């Protein structure tokens, strides 16, 4: 069924054919990984420490790690799915397909959540009738990471179609399914966000709810990082113009 562009998350949920279940979590976290042992424990510990009454579960989708990533995930009772050949978009979609939560929370292995993450962000989504949202963030690392942080917090939310970063995005699963998930292209979260915002209301919670690693900036510098994402976005636009995906 094609969704109404003005349809709210509550209206999406009202027309779902899935029966209510007391065992169904409110939220399923989906975390793509590949050799993330240095970061994953902190991410999972932050999820375990959430101060919330919402029920949630965690799915880690591993792309062929050769370190302790999968063992760490199991220490925290996460469901581990393995797909050695998956891209980050495919990994997120695989996790979403296996998830049972009403809401899908996409975070990365180097992202740590504040204790009020679910309570604050789901409250914001429900109060504003949104199908998806992100929140303000902190980017750790070198001082130049603050420029990336400022772009995410103060530029992305003001775009006509807000970009919801893949490391911090919560979306109603019915809306996610109707869009077909993340497209398997460069800058998949940008493409997904734009398609989603054309059909459903999305937004940004103006509270810092996550801290993510600035490791790419530390490794490649700010210029190198911007060039990396600019190159990906050029490829995303090229594919959209050739009909391979929606922009």
N, C-alpha and C positions, 0 to 999 in steps of 0.2 A: 504494500500500500504506500503510495506517495504521500509524504507528510505535507501539512499546511505550513507555509513559511512563518505564520504567526502562532503556530502551535506551541504551547508551553510544555515543560517537562511533565507536569501533572497530567495534562491532556494526553501526552504520549503514553504515560503509564496506564491511564484509564482504559485505553483501547488495546492494550497488549492482550494476546490470547493466553499468555502463560498464567497458570493458576497460582494463587498465593501459596507460599510455603513458609512455615516457621523455621525451616532449616536453611532457607535461602539467605545469604548475607546481604546486607544493604549495599556493601561496596566490595568489589574485587580489585586488589592492586595487581598490576601487571608490570613486571620488571624484566626487560631484555638484558642479557649478560653475555659476555665473552671475556674470560680471564679477568674477572673483576674482584678477585679475592682481597685486594688491597682496600676496596671501598665498600663491598657489599655488606659486610658485618655491621658497619655503622648505619647504613640505610635500613637494614632489617631491624636493628635494635631501636631505631627511631620509630618505626612502625609499631613494634611491640610495646613501646612506651606511650602510645597515643592515649590521651585522656578523653574518652568518648563513650557514649552509650550505643553508637552505631555498631552493628556486627559487621565484621570484615574478614576476608581471607586474602592470601598472598600467593601469586603464581609467578615463578621465576622461569623464564624461557631462555634456555642456554644454547648458545651457538657454537658448541664444540670446545668448551674451555679445557685447558690442559693444566690448570692450577686447582686450587681448592674451592672454586666457586660453588659447585654443586653441593659439596659437603657442607659448606657454610649455610647454604639455603636450607638444607634439610635440618640443620641444627635449630633453625627457627620455625620448623614445621611448615615451611613453604612447599607448595606443590611444585615439583620440578618437571618441566617439559623440555625435551631435547630435540633440536633441529640444527644440525651442524652447518647446514648450507643456507640458513635463513639470513635475510637482511634484517635491519632493525624494524622496518615496516612489517615484514612477514612475521617477525617474532612477536610484535605487539598484536597483530591480528590472530596469531595462533593462541596467544594467551587469552585474548578476548573470546575466542571461540570456545575455549575450555572453561571460561569463567561463568559463574551463576549469579553474580551480584546484579542488583538493579542499576547500580552506577559502576562505571569502569574508571579506575584511577591509574593513570599511566605516569610512572616515575622511573628515574634511571638509577643505576646502581651507585652512582656517586652523589645522590641527592638525599639529604636528611630532612625529615619532617619535624616541624614544631609539634608539641604535644596537642595543641588545639586544632591541628590541620583539618581533621574530618568534621568536627563540630562546627568550626568557623566556615569552612568552604561549602559544606552541604547546606548549612543554614543560609548562606548567601545565595546559593543556587535556588533553593526552595522559596526564599523570600522574594526573589526577583523573577521567578518563573522561567529560569534559564535551562537550556538543554546541555550546556557545557560551560566550564569556566576554568581559569587558571587563577593564580594569586601573585602578588608581588613576591620577590625573592631576594636573597642575598647570594652573590657569587664570591666565593672565597678565592684566595690566591693573591697574585700581584696587584698593585694599585690600579694598573690599567684594566683589570677585570671590572672595576667600578663603571667603566664606560659601557661595557656589555650589560651590566646590571641596570644601568640607567635606561638603556634602550628597551630592555624587556619591561621594566616597570612603568616607563613614561611614554614610550613610543608605540609599542605593540598594542596596548589597550585603546589607543586613540585612532587606530586605523579603521577604515570603513568596515573591513572584515578582520577583526582582531586575530593576531597570531597567538595560538595557545601552544607554548613550547612542549615538546614531547616529554621533557623531564618533569613536568608539573601540569597535568591536565586531567580533569574529571569530566566525564561525558555520560549522559544517560544511554544505557545500552541499546534502547530501541532506536534512538537517533543514530548511534554508531552503526548498527546493523543496516539501517535503511541507506546509509551512505556507502556501505560496503567496506568500511574500515579504512585504514591508512593505505594510500596508493603506493605501490612499490617503485618509487622514483626518488631522486635526490630531494632533500628538504621536504620529506614526506609530511612532517608536522605542519609546515606552512601550507602545503596544498590541502591537507585535510581540514585545517582551520578555516581556510577561505571557502571551501565547499560547504562546510558545516554552517558557517555564519550566513551564507546565502539562503539557507532554508530554515534555520532555527536561531532564536536569540542566544547569544553567548556573551561572556563578560569576564571581568577581572575583579577579584576580591582585593580591595585596597589595603590589605594587611599582609605583612611578610609572614609567610607560612612555611617556607622551605629555604634551605641553604644548599646550593649546588657547587660542585667543584669547578674551579677555573683552570683545570689541568691543561686544556687545549691552549689557552692563552699563555700559560706558563711554558708550555713546550714550543709553541709556534709564534708567540708574540701576538699582540693585538692585530697588527697588519696581516700577519699570516692567517690568523683566525678569520678575520673579515674576508680575506681573499678566498679562503676555503668555502665559507658559506655563500659568498657571492657567486663562485663557480658553480656550486650546487644549484643555486637559484636560477642561473642562466640555463642550466640543463633542464630544470623543472619547467621553465617557460618555453624552452624549445619543444619539449615533449607535448606540452599543452597545445602548442600551435600546430603540431603535426597530428593531433588527435589521439595521442597515446594516453592522455589523462586530462582531467579538468584542471585549470590553473589554480 
